Amino acid sequence: MYKILIIEDDLAMAQAIQREMTAWGNEAEYLEDFQNVLTEFAEYGPHLVLMDITLPFYNGYHWCSEIRKISSVPVIFISSAADNMNIIMAMNMGGDDFIAKPFDLSVLTAKVQAVLRRTYDLSGRVPMLEHRGAILNLYDTTLTYEGEKVSLTKNEFRILQTLMENKGRLVSRDTLMTKLWETDNYIEENTLTVNIARLRRKLEHAGLKDFITTKVGEGYIIETGNADPGGKKERGR
């Protein structure tokens, strides 16, 4: 099942597209908050985006450009502005296809299925993780927050990836050590402590204070707001 995000401000059309996509076995949601498109995109983690050009606040070109800073997820533009200039602009801004309105829903579905097959037949996963507006790109091992990229070392990336994949759940030091050992012959336990400390400094410098919480004697957790507040916390180790 693929997840499709519909960024279309015509509610009737958005709902019709959603029904068509789900009828073909996909999961689909349409956007209602057009001020925070990038946040909604990151939280939903779609495999494909259907993007109108004319939107409230910022147009589809702007949001496609923002998405391209953090993700290679395919974007198909759907618009009545189907002149050559707009089609060229859509492709130059990172679009993967362009469908002119009005269109037949069966044609849209065929285009969507073709792009999904080309993109995911080999990989099958969305290459990013998100929490508190921070987006971890699994392709280039960088973290993006408020438009700024944070470079991570190999070990910092592995640690953060593991914690974000398990956000809301405690991850033991042994689990993180195993993750670091995957491609290295030997990692001292102190290496984990040092890398956690460096990672925290980078996160705090980017504006992500208290992103990682330590549970003394247990491990680490990225809390989602529902974590048990009763455990002891230590930020240094």
Phi, psi and chi 1 to 4 in degrees:
 res  aa     phi    psi   chi1   chi2   chi3   chi4
   1 MET       -  128.8  179.1 -174.2  -67.9      -
   2 TYR  -101.7  149.2  -66.3  105.5      -      -
   3 LYS  -102.0  126.8  -62.6  168.3   68.5  175.6
   4 ILE  -121.0  126.9  -62.3  167.5      -      -
   5 LEU  -102.7  125.9 -177.6   62.5      -      -
   6 ILE  -104.1  114.3  -55.9  157.3      -      -
   7 ILE  -108.7   87.1  -54.5  177.2      -      -
   8 GLU  -145.4  123.9  163.3   64.8   66.4      -
   9 ASP   -87.1   -5.1   62.7  -25.3      -      -
  10 ASP   -84.2  103.7 -177.9  -32.5      -      -
  11 LEU   -59.7  -43.1 -177.8   58.7      -      -
  12 ALA   -61.8  -41.4      -      -      -      -
  13 MET   -68.5  -42.6  177.3  171.3  -73.4      -
  14 ALA   -59.4  -42.2      -      -      -      -
  15 GLN   -68.7  -36.7  -69.1  174.7  -24.6      -
  16 ALA   -65.4  -41.8      -      -      -      -
  17 ILE   -65.3  -42.5  -66.8  172.0      -      -
  18 GLN   -58.3  -45.1 -177.9 -171.0   40.9      -
  19 ARG   -61.7  -42.0  -72.2 -167.5  -63.8  -90.3
  20 GLU   -64.4  -44.2  176.6   73.4    7.7      -
  21 MET   -64.7  -43.2  -65.2  -62.8  107.8      -
  22 THR   -70.3  -30.6   54.7      -      -      -
  23 ALA   -63.6  -24.2      -      -      -      -
  24 TRP   -97.3   16.6  -77.1   86.8      -      -
  25 GLY    88.2    9.8      -      -      -      -
  26 ASN   -97.0  165.8  -62.6  -57.9      -      -
  27 GLU   -99.8  135.4  177.9 -175.8  -34.4      -
  28 ALA  -142.0  140.2      -      -      -      -
  29 GLU  -133.8  147.7  -75.4 -168.8    6.4      -
  30 TYR  -110.6  148.5   54.4   84.8      -      -
  31 LEU   -81.4  143.0 -153.8   67.1      -      -
  32 GLU  -121.6  -19.8  -65.3 -177.6  -84.4      -
  33 ASP  -102.8   99.3 -178.4   -1.2      -      -
  34 PHE   -90.3    4.8  -66.8   96.7      -      -
  35 GLN   -90.5  -23.0  -77.5 -174.6  -72.1      -
  36 ASN  -126.1   50.6  -62.4  -67.6      -      -
  37 VAL   -61.2  -44.0  169.4      -      -      -
  38 LEU   -64.9  -40.3 -165.5   62.0      -      -
  39 THR   -64.0  -45.5  -59.9      -      -      -
  40 GLU   -62.1  -40.4  -63.7  -73.2  -31.4      -
  41 PHE   -60.0  -48.3  165.5   84.1      -      -
  42 ALA   -66.6  -38.5      -      -      -      -
  43 GLU   -69.4  -36.3  -71.5  178.8   -8.4      -
  44 TYR   -79.5  -35.6 -174.9   53.7      -      -
  45 GLY    62.8   56.9      -      -      -      -
  46 PRO   -74.2  159.6   30.8  -36.3      -      -
  47 HIS   -87.3  -20.4  -66.9   89.0      -      -
  48 LEU  -156.1  147.0 -179.6  141.9      -      -
  49 VAL  -119.6  133.1  175.0      -      -      -
  50 LEU  -103.0  117.2  -67.5  171.5      -      -
  51 MET  -122.4  120.0  175.9   85.4   74.2      -
  52 ASP   -75.5  156.7 -168.4   10.3      -      -
  53 ILE   -85.3  -47.4  -67.9  175.6      -      -
  54 THR   -88.2  108.0  -54.9      -      -      -
  55 LEU  -131.9  160.4  -63.0  168.0      -      -
  56 PRO   -64.8  149.4  -18.7   30.6      -      -
  57 PHE    72.7  -71.5  -55.2  105.8      -      -
  58 TYR  -128.3  148.0  -61.5   97.0      -      -
  59 ASN   -81.6  174.1   64.1   29.7      -      -
  60 GLY   -64.6  -29.3      -      -      -      -
  61 TYR   -61.3  -44.2  -62.1  139.1      -      -
  62 HIS   -59.6  -46.8  168.1   81.4      -      -
  63 TRP   -72.1  -32.9  -70.4  119.9      -      -
  64 CYS   -63.9  -42.2 -175.8      -      -      -
  65 SER   -61.9  -40.8  177.1      -      -      -
  66 GLU   -66.2  -41.8  -68.9  -61.3  -61.8      -
  67 ILE   -62.3  -39.5  -72.9  170.7      -      -
  68 ARG   -66.0  -19.4  -78.9  -69.1  166.1  -97.1
  69 LYS   -71.2  -22.6  -68.0  177.1 -177.4  177.5
  70 ILE  -124.4  -10.8   61.3  171.7      -      -
  71 SER  -155.0  150.1  173.6      -      -      -
  72 SER  -103.7   14.8   59.3      -      -      -
  73 VAL   -55.1  134.0  163.8      -      -      -
  74 PRO   -63.6  141.3   17.3  -27.9      -      -
  75 VAL  -123.3  123.6  175.0      -      -      -
  76 ILE  -108.5  121.4  -62.0  177.4      -      -
  77 PHE   -81.2  138.4  -80.1   95.5      -      -
  78 ILE  -127.3  119.7   50.1  173.5      -      -
  79 SER  -160.2  150.4  177.5      -      -      -
  80 SER   -81.6  -14.1   56.2      -      -      -
  81 ALA   -83.5   76.4      -      -      -      -
  82 ALA  -105.6   26.4      -      -      -      -
  83 ASP   -73.5  165.2   57.2  -83.9      -      -
  84 ASN   -57.9  -38.6  -72.8  -17.8      -      -
  85 MET   -61.7  -43.9 -176.2   59.5   70.0      -
  86 ASN   -69.4  -36.1  -86.0  -65.4      -      -
  87 ILE   -65.4  -44.3  -66.4  172.6      -      -
  88 ILE   -62.8  -43.6  -67.8  168.6      -      -
  89 MET   -60.5  -43.2  178.6   71.7   75.3      -
  90 ALA   -60.0  -43.3      -      -      -      -
  91 MET   -68.5  -39.6  -61.6  -60.2  102.4      -
  92 ASN   -67.7  -27.3  -72.8  -19.6      -      -
  93 MET   -85.5    1.4  -63.5  -57.0  -69.6      -
  94 GLY   111.7    7.5      -      -      -      -
  95 GLY   -70.6  152.2      -      -      -      -
  96 ASP  -101.7  -19.9  -65.7   88.4      -      -
  97 ASP  -163.4  168.8 -153.4  -22.0      -      -
  98 PHE  -141.6  127.4 -169.6  105.7      -      -
  99 ILE  -122.2  124.4  -58.9  176.3      -      -
 100 ALA   -82.1  138.0      -      -      -      -
 101 LYS   -85.8  146.6  -63.6  178.7 -176.9  176.7
 102 PRO   -76.6  152.6   29.5  -35.0      -      -
 103 PHE  -135.5  159.3   50.4   76.4      -      -
 104 ASP   -82.8  132.8 -172.1  -65.7      -      -
 105 LEU   -61.2  -30.0  -75.5  172.7      -      -
 106 SER   -68.9  -33.9   62.1      -      -      -
 107 VAL   -68.5  -42.9  172.7      -      -      -
 108 LEU   -58.1  -45.8  174.5   65.7      -      -
 109 THR   -60.7  -42.9  -60.3      -      -      -
 110 ALA   -62.1  -41.8      -      -      -      -
 111 LYS   -65.0  -43.8  -68.5 -108.1 -170.1 -178.8
 112 VAL   -61.6  -47.0  166.0      -      -      -
 113 GLN   -62.4  -37.2  -59.4  -73.7   46.9      -
 114 ALA   -66.4  -43.5      -      -      -      -
 115 VAL   -66.0  -40.7  172.0      -      -      -
 116 LEU   -62.2  -42.3  -72.6  171.4      -      -
 117 ARG   -63.2  -45.8  -78.9 -165.0  -57.6  -88.2
 118 ARG   -62.4  -36.4  -73.2 -160.9  -55.4  -92.7
 119 THR   -83.4  -39.0  -52.7      -      -      -
 120 TYR  -116.2    1.2  -63.1  106.3      -      -
 121 ASP   -58.8  -31.1  -87.9   -4.3      -      -
 122 LEU   -97.0  -42.8  -64.9  178.0      -      -
 123 SER   -93.8  -51.0   61.4      -      -      -
 124 GLY    72.4   14.4      -      -      -      -
 125 ARG  -142.0  154.8   68.4  173.6 -176.8  172.9
 126 VAL   -85.4  121.7  178.9      -      -      -
 127 PRO   -85.2   51.5   33.1  -35.2      -      -
 128 MET  -160.5  158.5   63.4  179.7 -178.0      -
 129 LEU  -130.9  148.1  -60.7  166.1      -      -
 130 GLU  -135.2  143.3 -173.7  -83.2  -19.6      -
 131 HIS  -159.2  130.9 -178.7   62.0      -      -
 132 ARG    53.9   33.2  -80.6  173.8   48.2 -176.4
 133 GLY    84.3   -7.0      -      -      -      -
 134 ALA   -87.5  131.8      -      -      -      -
 135 ILE  -120.1  120.2  -59.5  164.9      -      -
 136 LEU   -96.5  115.4 -173.9   66.0      -      -
 137 ASN   -86.7  116.7 -170.2  -43.6      -      -
 138 LEU   -78.2   -9.5  -56.8 -175.6      -      -
 139 TYR   -82.5  -51.1  -84.0  161.6      -      -
 140 ASP  -107.8   10.7   65.1    7.8      -      -
 141 THR    54.8   37.3   69.1      -      -      -
 142 THR  -116.7  159.7   60.1      -      -      -
 143 LEU  -111.8  133.9 -174.1   73.2      -      -
 144 THR  -116.8  130.8  -57.2      -      -      -
 145 TYR  -143.5  124.6  179.8   63.9      -      -
 146 GLU    51.6   43.6  -65.3 -174.8  -15.6      -
 147 GLY    81.2   -4.2      -      -      -      -
 148 GLU  -106.9  137.2  -62.0  -65.2  -35.0      -
 149 LYS   -92.6  138.1  -81.7 -164.0  173.1 -176.2
 150 VAL  -112.3  116.1 -179.6      -      -      -
 151 SER   -75.7  138.2  -64.8      -      -      -
 152 LEU  -122.8  145.9  -58.0  172.9      -      -
 153 THR   -73.6  169.2   66.9      -      -      -
 154 LYS   -56.9  -45.3  177.6  176.4   59.6  178.3
 155 ASN   -70.3  -41.0  -75.3  -17.4      -      -
 156 GLU   -60.8  -41.1  -69.3  164.5   -6.2      -
 157 PHE   -62.8  -45.4  170.8   77.2      -      -
 158 ARG   -62.0  -41.7  -69.9 -179.0 -164.0  149.8
 159 ILE   -62.6  -50.3  -68.5  167.0      -      -
 160 LEU   -66.5  -38.9 -168.8   56.1      -      -
 161 GLN   -59.9  -45.9  179.4 -175.0    3.6      -
 162 THR   -63.2  -42.9  -56.2      -      -      -
 163 LEU   -67.4  -40.5  -68.0  173.6      -      -
 164 MET   -72.0  -31.7  -69.3 -178.0   73.3      -
 165 GLU   -67.6  -22.9  -74.4  174.5  -18.5      -
 166 ASN  -116.8   27.1  -67.4  -81.6      -      -
 167 LYS   -58.5  138.5   65.2 -179.4  179.9  179.8
 168 GLY    88.9   -7.3      -      -      -      -
 169 ARG  -123.8  142.6  -61.0 -169.2  -64.2  -90.9
 170 LEU   -70.3  134.8 -175.8   72.2      -      -
 171 VAL  -115.6  122.4  179.1      -      -      -
 172 SER   -72.4  159.3   69.3      -      -      -
 173 ARG   -61.5  -37.3  -73.1  179.4   62.1   84.5
 174 ASP   -61.0  -40.3  -74.2  -16.1      -      -
 175 THR   -63.1  -43.7  -63.1      -      -      -
 176 LEU   -67.9  -37.9  -70.3  174.0      -      -
 177 MET   -61.6  -42.5  -70.4  -69.7  -68.0      -
 178 THR   -60.4  -40.2  -60.4      -      -      -
 179 LYS   -62.6  -41.2 -172.3   70.9  175.0  177.5
 180 LEU   -70.1  -29.1  -63.2 -172.6      -      -
 181 TRP   -76.0  -10.8  -86.8  -31.8      -      -
 182 GLU   -56.0  -40.0  -78.4 -178.0   -2.7      -
 183 THR  -122.3   11.7   56.2      -      -      -
 184 ASP  -122.5  147.8  -67.3  -75.7      -      -
 185 ASN   -69.1  -40.6  -66.7  -33.8      -      -
 186 TYR  -153.0  134.7  177.6   70.9      -      -
 187 ILE  -128.5  123.0  -64.8  -70.7      -      -
 188 GLU   -72.3  151.6  -66.4 -178.1   -5.2      -
 189 GLU   -60.1  -34.9 -174.4  173.3    1.5      -
 190 ASN   -63.7  -25.0 -173.9   55.0      -      -
 191 THR   -60.5  -39.1  -59.3      -      -      -
 192 LEU   -62.8  -46.2  176.4   59.6      -      -
 193 THR   -58.7  -45.5  -58.0      -      -      -
 194 VAL   -63.4  -43.6  170.4      -      -      -
 195 ASN   -68.3  -37.0  -82.3  -84.5      -      -
 196 ILE   -62.1  -44.4  -72.7  -78.2      -      -
 197 ALA   -62.6  -44.4      -      -      -      -
 198 ARG   -65.5  -40.8  -72.0  176.0  178.3  168.1
 199 LEU   -62.7  -42.7  177.3   57.3      -      -
 200 ARG   -60.8  -41.5  -85.1 -161.1  172.8  109.6
 201 ARG   -62.4  -42.6  -75.1 -163.0  -64.9  -89.0
 202 LYS   -63.3  -42.2  -72.5 -175.2  177.8 -178.7
 203 LEU   -64.0  -44.6  -66.4  173.1      -      -
 204 GLU   -66.1  -38.0  -70.3 -177.5    1.5      -
 205 HIS   -63.2  -32.2 -177.8   72.6      -      -
 206 ALA   -80.7   -8.1      -      -      -      -
 207 GLY   103.7    8.8      -      -      -      -
 208 LEU  -104.7   72.8  -68.6  162.4      -      -
 209 LYS   -74.7  141.9 -171.9  176.1 -178.4 -178.6
 210 ASP    56.9   36.0  -62.4  -33.5      -      -
 211 PHE   -70.5  -36.2 -162.6   78.0      -      -
 212 ILE  -115.6  130.3  -60.3  170.5      -      -
 213 THR  -110.8  136.9  -61.5      -      -      -
 214 THR   -95.7  132.0  -58.4      -      -      -
 215 LYS  -103.0  109.4  -61.6  -71.7 -174.6  176.5
 216 VAL   -56.9  129.0  179.5      -      -      -
 217 GLY    76.6   -0.1      -      -      -      -
 218 GLU  -120.2  -52.2  -60.2  176.4   73.5      -
 219 GLY   155.3 -145.0      -      -      -      -
 220 TYR  -131.4  156.9  -56.1   92.5      -      -
 221 ILE  -150.9  141.5 -175.7  171.2      -      -
 222 ILE   -97.9  108.1  -70.2  178.6      -      -
 223 GLU   -79.2  142.9  -65.2 -179.6  -41.0      -
 224 THR  -106.2    1.0   59.5      -      -      -
 225 GLY   107.2  -15.7      -      -      -      -
 226 ASN  -110.3    6.4  -61.4  -41.9      -      -
 227 ALA   -71.9  155.1      -      -      -      -
 228 ASP   -67.7  118.0  176.3   14.3      -      -
 229 PRO   -82.9    0.7   31.0  -33.4      -      -
 230 GLY   -80.1  -21.7      -      -      -      -
 231 GLY   -70.7  153.8      -      -      -      -
 232 LYS   -71.9  144.1  -68.8 -171.6  -66.2 -179.0
 233 LYS  -119.5  145.6  -60.1  176.7 -177.3  179.1
 234 GLU  -141.3  126.6  176.5 -169.6   -5.6      -
 235 ARG   -91.0  -12.9  -66.1 -165.4   50.1 -128.8
 236 GLY   -86.2  -19.7      -      -      -      -
 237 ARG  -127.0      - -177.7  174.1 -174.3  -89.9
